[in-house]
Amino acid sequence: MQRVEAEIARLIKEIDYDEVTRLFDMLSGGKRLRAKLVLKIAQEHPKAPLLAAIVELIHAASLLHDDVIDEAMTRRGSPSVNATDGSKIAVMLGDILYSKAFTELVSFDAEVARIIAASVTALSKGEMMDVKMSEAFNADESLYLDMLYLKTATLIEAAAKASALLVNKDAQKHALYGKNLGLSFQIIDDILDITATEEVLGKPALNDYVEGKCTLPYIYLYESLEEKDKEKLLAMHAKILSEEDALWLKEKMQEYKTIERSFTLAKSLSDEAKTAMSEESALVDILDAMIKRSY
């Protein structure tokens, strides 16, 4: 990972603007899941660290834009750029990171570049879908999973597929792995939004629902409730929750086992990815670590 961090630092330095360097230094690097994936798949390729750095710049740009859209004041427990420097600066920093990533991407084989570039279009489409879907309660599981795939899984899928192409591995199997890893990862995040503490999350629990996001546990709960309770659930959507409301939601989810049902889907997707990558233990280990984050 030191090689990736060095490449990221070089790319930021090449932008040649102290303000960008200052703001980027404020960003928490996070788990670097996408970069680790690139390195594990294409570790012997000399340009793998650069590809990993490009993917991480794209991911950072998408988070900057997400925080503006969500009006989020924190990111990974620290103040967001839009909180400290305003939404205009956050959007422009995101644009700069996207642009720098695409500038570097052209140095790769055309198919590798196309895969990463296409995933950014899909990611942006997914972000727009997420915003539109938060305007009203969404009870459609397939629509939610489609949005999740576009917004979260496509970049991970593309990173895995492009890395496999670099070293002549099975691109389709690695794409399946990346897609399922991305979907499982986000479903586990959705679960943690409900089950984890504010200290762990860096934001209030049940925040997704307050923001209007209907994740799988809420969709499954809606399917299970009687009509009167469905109306109560809908009335809470995109509203600040009282302690009583939050307790009711958690009790009903426990009663109807909607957390367990969501986890079962994440585990099924993970197991499918494990089967595809059964001969690459390092990639299987990533899945195991991801699933263990649950509850």
C-alpha positions in Angstrom: 0.0 0.0 0.0 3.0 2.3 0.4 3.4 2.4 -3.3 -0.2 3.4 -3.8 0.0 6.1 -1.2 3.1 7.4 -3.0 1.3 7.4 -6.3 -1.7 9.3 -4.8 0.7 11.9 -3.3 2.4 12.3 -6.6 -0.8 12.8 -8.5 -2.0 15.4 -5.9 1.3 17.2 -6.1 1.1 17.3 -9.9 -2.2 19.3 -9.7 0.1 22.0 -8.4 -2.3 23.9 -6.2 -1.6 24.2 -2.5 -5.3 24.5 -1.7 -6.0 21.1 -3.3 -3.1 19.6 -1.3 -4.5 21.1 1.9 -8.0 19.9 1.3 -7.0 16.4 0.2 -4.8 16.0 3.3 -8.0 16.6 5.3 -9.7 13.5 3.8 -9.5 10.3 5.7 -8.1 7.6 3.4 -10.5 5.0 4.7 -10.1 1.3 4.2 -8.6 1.6 0.7 -10.6 -1.5 -0.2 -10.5 -0.8 -4.0 -6.7 -0.2 -4.0 -6.1 -3.3 -2.0 -8.1 -5.3 -4.5 -6.1 -4.0 -7.4 -2.8 -4.9 -5.7 -3.9 -8.4 -4.7 -5.2 -9.2 -8.2 -2.4 -7.6 -10.2 0.4 -7.4 -7.7 3.2 -8.3 -10.2 2.2 -5.6 -12.7 4.3 -2.4 -12.5 1.3 -0.1 -13.2 -0.9 -1.7 -10.5 -0.1 1.0 -7.9 -1.1 3.7 -10.4 -4.3 2.0 -11.3 -5.1 1.6 -7.6 -4.3 5.3 -7.0 -6.6 6.3 -9.9 -9.5 4.3 -8.5 -9.0 5.8 -5.0 -9.1 9.3 -6.5 -12.4 8.5 -8.2 -13.8 7.0 -5.0 -12.7 10.1 -3.0 -14.3 12.4 -5.6 -17.6 10.5 -5.4 -17.6 10.8 -1.6 -17.0 14.5 -1.7 -20.1 14.9 -4.0 -22.1 12.5 -1.8 -21.4 14.6 1.2 -22.7 17.7 -0.6 -25.8 15.9 -1.8 -26.5 14.5 1.7 -25.5 17.8 3.5 -23.2 15.6 5.6 -21.2 17.4 8.2 -18.9 14.5 9.0 -17.1 11.8 7.0 -15.5 8.8 8.8 -15.8 10.7 12.1 -14.1 13.9 10.9 -15.6 17.1 9.6 -16.4 16.9 5.8 -14.9 19.3 3.3 -18.4 20.9 2.8 -18.6 21.4 6.6 -15.2 23.1 6.8 -14.9 24.9 3.4 -18.4 24.9 1.9 -20.2 22.9 -0.7 -18.8 24.8 -3.7 -15.2 23.9 -2.7 -16.2 20.3 -2.0 -17.8 20.0 -5.5 -14.8 21.6 -7.2 -12.3 19.4 -5.3 -14.3 16.4 -6.4 -14.2 17.6 -10.0 -10.5 18.1 -9.8 -9.9 14.6 -8.5 -12.2 13.1 -11.2 -10.3 15.0 -13.9 -6.9 14.1 -12.6 -7.9 10.4 -12.5 -9.1 10.5 -16.1 -6.0 12.2 -17.2 -3.9 9.4 -15.8 -6.3 6.7 -17.0 -5.4 7.4 -20.7 -1.9 5.9 -20.1 -3.5 2.4 -19.8 -4.7 0.0 -22.4 -7.9 1.2 -24.0 -10.1 -1.6 -22.6 -8.7 -1.1 -19.1 -9.4 2.6 -19.4 -12.9 2.0 -20.8 -13.9 -0.3 -18.0 -12.9 2.3 -15.3 -14.4 5.2 -17.2 -17.7 3.4 -17.8 -18.0 2.6 -14.1 -17.8 6.3 -13.2 -20.7 7.0 -15.5 -22.6 4.2 -13.8 -21.6 5.4 -10.4 -22.9 8.9 -11.2 -26.2 7.5 -12.5 -26.5 5.5 -9.2 -26.0 8.7 -7.2 -28.8 10.4 -9.0 -31.0 7.4 -8.6 -30.3 7.4 -4.8 -31.3 11.1 -4.6 -34.6 10.5 -6.6 -35.4 7.4 -4.6 -35.1 9.2 -1.3 -38.0 11.5 -2.2 -40.5 8.9 -1.3 -40.5 5.5 0.5 -39.2 2.8 -1.8 -40.5 -0.7 -1.1 -39.0 -2.2 -4.3 -36.1 -4.5 -3.4 -34.9 -5.0 -7.0 -34.9 -1.2 -7.6 -32.9 -0.7 -4.5 -30.4 -3.4 -5.4 -30.1 -1.9 -9.0 -29.2 1.5 -7.4 -26.8 -0.1 -5.0 -25.0 -1.9 -7.8 -24.6 1.3 -9.8 -23.6 3.6 -6.9 -21.4 1.3 -4.9 -20.5 -2.0 -6.6 -19.7 -0.8 -10.2 -16.4 0.8 -9.2 -15.3 -2.2 -7.2 -16.4 -4.5 -10.1 -14.4 -2.4 -12.5 -11.3 -2.3 -10.3 -11.3 -6.1 -10.1 -12.0 -6.6 -13.8 -9.5 -4.1 -15.0 -6.8 -5.5 -12.7 -7.4 -9.0 -14.0 -7.0 -7.7 -17.6 -3.6 -6.2 -16.7 -2.3 -9.6 -15.8 -4.3 -11.8 -18.1 -6.5 -13.4 -15.5 -10.2 -14.3 -16.0 -11.8 -10.9 -16.2 -15.4 -12.1 -16.0 -14.8 -14.1 -12.8 -13.0 -11.2 -11.2 -15.8 -8.8 -12.3 -18.4 -11.1 -10.6 -16.2 -11.1 -7.5 -16.0 -7.3 -7.4 -19.7 -6.8 -8.1 -20.7 -9.2 -5.2 -18.1 -7.8 -2.9 -19.5 -4.3 -3.5 -23.1 -5.3 -3.0 -22.3 -7.3 0.1 -20.1 -4.5 1.5 -22.9 -1.9 1.2 -25.6 -4.2 2.6 -23.4 -4.8 5.7 -23.0 -1.0 5.9 -26.8 -0.7 5.8 -27.1 -3.2 8.6 -24.5 -1.3 10.7 -26.4 2.0 10.3 -29.1 0.3 12.4 -27.2 -1.9 14.7 -23.9 0.0 15.5 -23.5 2.9 17.9 -22.9 6.5 17.0 -19.4 6.2 18.3 -18.6 3.4 15.8 -20.5 5.0 12.9 -19.3 8.5 13.3 -22.9 9.6 12.7 -26.3 8.9 14.5 -27.7 5.4 14.2 -30.7 5.0 11.9 -29.4 8.0 9.9 -30.1 6.4 6.6 -33.8 6.5 7.2 -33.7 10.0 8.5 -32.1 11.0 5.2 -34.9 9.2 3.3 -32.9 6.1 2.3 -34.9 2.9 2.4 -32.3 0.2 2.8 -33.1 -3.5 2.8 -34.0 -3.9 6.5 -36.7 -1.2 6.0 -37.9 -2.7 2.7 -38.2 -6.1 4.4 -39.9 -4.6 7.4 -42.5 -2.9 5.2 -43.2 -6.2 3.5 -43.8 -7.8 6.9 -45.9 -5.2 8.7 -49.7 -5.1 9.0 -51.4 -2.1 7.4 -51.5 0.1 10.5 -47.9 -0.4 11.2 -47.0 0.2 7.6 -48.6 3.6 7.8 -46.5 4.3 11.0 -43.3 3.3 9.2 -44.2 5.6 6.2 -44.9 8.5 8.5 -41.4 8.2 9.9 -39.7 8.3 6.5 -37.2 11.2 6.1 -38.1 12.6 9.5 -36.0 13.2 12.7 -36.7 10.1 14.9 -37.6 10.4 18.5 -36.1 7.8 20.9 -39.5 6.1 21.0 -39.7 5.9 17.2 -36.1 4.5 17.0 -36.9 1.9 19.6 -40.1 0.9 17.8 -38.2 0.5 14.5 -35.5 -1.7 16.1 -38.1 -3.8 18.0 -40.1 -4.4 14.8 -36.9 -5.3 12.9 -36.0 -7.8 15.6 -39.5 -9.2 15.6 -39.6 -9.8 11.9 -35.8 -10.6 11.6 -35.2 -8.1 8.8 -31.6 -7.6 9.8 -31.0 -11.3 9.6 -32.7 -11.5 6.2 -30.5 -8.7 4.9 -27.4 -10.4 6.2 -28.5 -13.7 4.6 -28.5 -11.9 1.2 -25.1 -10.3 1.8 -23.7 -13.8 2.9 -25.2 -15.4 -0.3 -23.5 -12.8 -2.5 -20.3 -13.3 -0.6 -20.4 -17.0 -0.9 -21.0 -16.8 -4.7 -17.9 -14.5 -5.0 -15.9 -17.0 -2.9 -16.8 -19.8 -5.2 -15.6 -17.7 -8.2 -12.3 -16.9 -6.5 -11.8 -20.2 -4.6 -8.2 -20.4 -5.9 -7.2 -16.9 -4.7 -7.1 -17.1 -0.9 -6.2 -13.4 -0.5 -9.5 -12.4 -2.2 -11.5 -14.9 -0.2 -9.9 -13.3 3.0 -11.2 -9.9 1.9 -14.8 -11.3 1.8 -14.4 -13.0 5.2 -13.2 -9.7 6.8 -16.1 -7.8 5.2 -18.8 -10.2 6.4 -17.4 -10.1 9.9 -18.1 -6.4 10.2 -21.8 -7.1 10.5 -23.4 -7.3 14.0 
